[in-house]
Amino acid sequence: MEKLILIKFYILTFISLFLINCTQPEKENSNGIEIIFTELLNKNSYYNFNNPMDTTTWHFGCIKKDIEYIGSVFSMPSITINDSIPVAIFDEYSFEEIITIPENFENNIVTPSSLEYKDECIGLDEDNCDFENEVLHYDITHHRLEISNPMRCYIFILEEKSYKLQFLEYSSVNSGSLLFIYSEIN
């Protein structure tokens, strides 16, 4: 009996560790491919649109950013973009409406650092901080991290292909989980 309980414990532990420490597999739907990054407060996660298993030549990622505030250090997930890739943001189109690269792509290109978590604004008057492009934002009123603009679309132009991406949801489950969807465009 004791041996059976021990075996069940090891099996459950192995399954739990596997599920918690992996980026969840791709799930395709009619709009694109959905991915979930997990354990964002414990590790960095990177994504390559052309080869999801390749984390050395990534296009974007979610990194653990250590933030110092009033003598304490807190880990916050932050979106990072490969500096060599042009990325534009679009609020005027839905994810489904974007089927080709919009004509005004060049006008909407942003610097990769503008998408990152703005730790320099912690404890300051948020009206004087530029959160306009920040993907993940800490809501001090409700003490939670959330997607700043879940309807916003991001267009990545790579050498041979282009992709649209939308960050759908952040959850504190599994030490931080981020759900996003992407699809290739013409």
C-alpha positions in Angstrom: 0.0 0.0 0.0 2.8 2.4 1.0 4.6 1.6 -2.3 1.5 2.3 -4.3 1.1 5.7 -2.6 4.7 6.5 -3.3 4.4 5.6 -7.0 1.3 7.8 -7.3 3.1 10.7 -5.6 6.1 10.4 -8.0 3.8 10.2 -11.1 1.8 13.2 -10.0 5.0 15.2 -9.2 6.5 14.3 -12.6 3.4 15.4 -14.4 3.0 18.6 -12.4 6.7 19.6 -13.0 6.3 18.8 -16.7 3.2 20.9 -17.1 4.4 23.8 -15.0 7.8 24.2 -16.5 6.9 24.1 -20.2 5.5 26.6 -22.6 2.2 25.1 -23.4 1.9 23.4 -26.9 0.3 25.3 -29.7 -3.4 25.2 -30.1 -4.7 26.2 -33.5 -8.1 27.8 -33.9 -9.8 29.6 -36.8 -8.1 32.9 -36.1 -4.5 31.7 -35.5 -2.3 29.7 -33.2 -2.7 30.2 -29.4 0.2 29.8 -27.1 0.5 30.0 -23.3 3.8 31.0 -21.6 3.9 29.8 -17.9 6.1 30.3 -14.9 6.9 33.8 -16.0 7.9 34.9 -12.5 10.5 32.1 -12.4 12.0 32.1 -15.9 12.2 33.9 -19.2 10.2 32.6 -22.2 11.1 33.3 -25.8 9.2 32.6 -29.1 10.3 32.2 -32.7 7.3 32.4 -35.1 9.1 30.3 -37.8 10.3 27.6 -35.4 8.7 27.6 -31.9 11.3 25.1 -30.6 14.2 27.5 -31.4 14.7 29.8 -28.4 18.1 31.1 -29.4 16.9 33.1 -32.4 13.7 34.5 -30.9 11.4 37.2 -32.2 9.8 38.2 -28.9 9.6 37.0 -25.3 8.4 37.5 -21.8 11.3 38.1 -19.4 11.5 38.3 -15.6 12.3 41.8 -14.7 13.5 42.5 -11.1 12.0 45.7 -9.8 13.3 47.5 -6.8 10.8 49.4 -4.8 11.1 50.8 -1.3 14.1 48.5 -0.5 12.4 45.3 -1.7 12.9 43.5 -5.0 9.9 42.2 -6.9 9.8 40.1 -10.1 7.6 41.4 -12.8 7.1 39.8 -16.3 7.8 42.2 -19.2 7.5 41.8 -22.9 10.7 42.1 -24.9 11.1 42.3 -28.7 14.2 41.3 -30.7 15.8 44.7 -31.6 16.5 43.6 -35.2 12.8 43.1 -36.0 10.4 46.0 -37.0 7.2 45.9 -35.0 4.2 48.1 -35.4 1.1 48.4 -33.2 -2.4 48.8 -34.4 -5.5 49.8 -32.3 -7.7 50.6 -35.2 -8.0 47.1 -36.6 -9.2 43.9 -35.0 -7.0 40.8 -35.1 -9.4 39.2 -37.6 -9.5 42.2 -39.9 -5.7 42.2 -40.4 -5.0 39.9 -43.4 -2.2 41.9 -45.0 0.4 44.4 -43.7 -1.5 47.7 -43.3 -0.4 50.5 -45.5 0.4 52.7 -42.5 2.8 50.1 -41.0 5.8 52.4 -41.2 4.0 55.1 -39.2 3.1 52.7 -36.4 6.6 51.2 -35.8 7.6 51.3 -32.1 10.8 50.9 -30.3 11.1 47.5 -28.6 11.7 49.1 -25.2 8.4 51.0 -25.4 6.6 47.7 -25.0 8.4 46.7 -21.8 7.1 47.1 -18.2 7.8 50.7 -17.0 9.4 50.1 -13.6 10.8 53.7 -13.5 7.2 54.9 -12.9 6.5 52.8 -9.7 5.3 55.0 -6.9 5.2 58.1 -9.1 2.2 60.0 -10.4 1.1 57.7 -13.2 -0.4 60.6 -15.2 3.2 61.7 -15.9 4.4 58.3 -17.1 4.3 57.0 -20.7 2.4 53.7 -20.6 1.0 54.1 -24.1 2.8 51.1 -25.6 3.4 49.0 -22.5 2.0 45.5 -23.0 1.9 44.3 -19.4 0.9 46.9 -16.8 0.6 46.7 -13.0 -2.7 48.1 -11.7 -1.7 49.5 -8.3 -5.3 50.1 -7.4 -6.3 46.4 -7.7 -2.7 45.0 -7.2 -2.7 42.9 -10.3 -0.8 42.6 -13.5 -2.9 42.9 -16.7 -2.7 43.3 -20.5 -2.7 47.1 -21.1 -4.7 46.8 -24.3 -6.0 43.3 -25.0 -7.5 44.5 -28.3 -4.2 45.8 -29.7 -2.5 44.0 -32.6 1.2 43.8 -33.2 2.7 43.3 -36.7 6.1 41.7 -37.0 7.9 41.8 -40.4 10.6 39.1 -40.7 12.9 38.4 -43.6 10.6 36.0 -45.4 7.3 36.2 -43.5 5.1 38.6 -41.6 2.9 37.9 -38.5 0.2 39.5 -36.5 0.1 38.9 -32.8 -2.3 39.8 -30.0 -1.8 39.4 -26.2 -5.1 38.1 -24.9 -4.7 37.5 -21.1 -2.3 37.5 -18.2 -3.0 35.4 -15.2 -1.2 34.9 -11.9 -1.9 31.1 -12.1 1.3 29.0 -12.4 3.5 31.8 -11.2 2.4 34.0 -14.2 0.8 32.8 -17.4 0.5 34.8 -20.7 -2.0 33.8 -23.4 -1.3 35.1 -26.9 -2.5 34.4 -30.5 -0.6 34.8 -33.7 -1.1 34.2 -37.4 0.9 34.6 -40.6 -0.2 37.5 -42.9 0.6 38.3 -46.5 
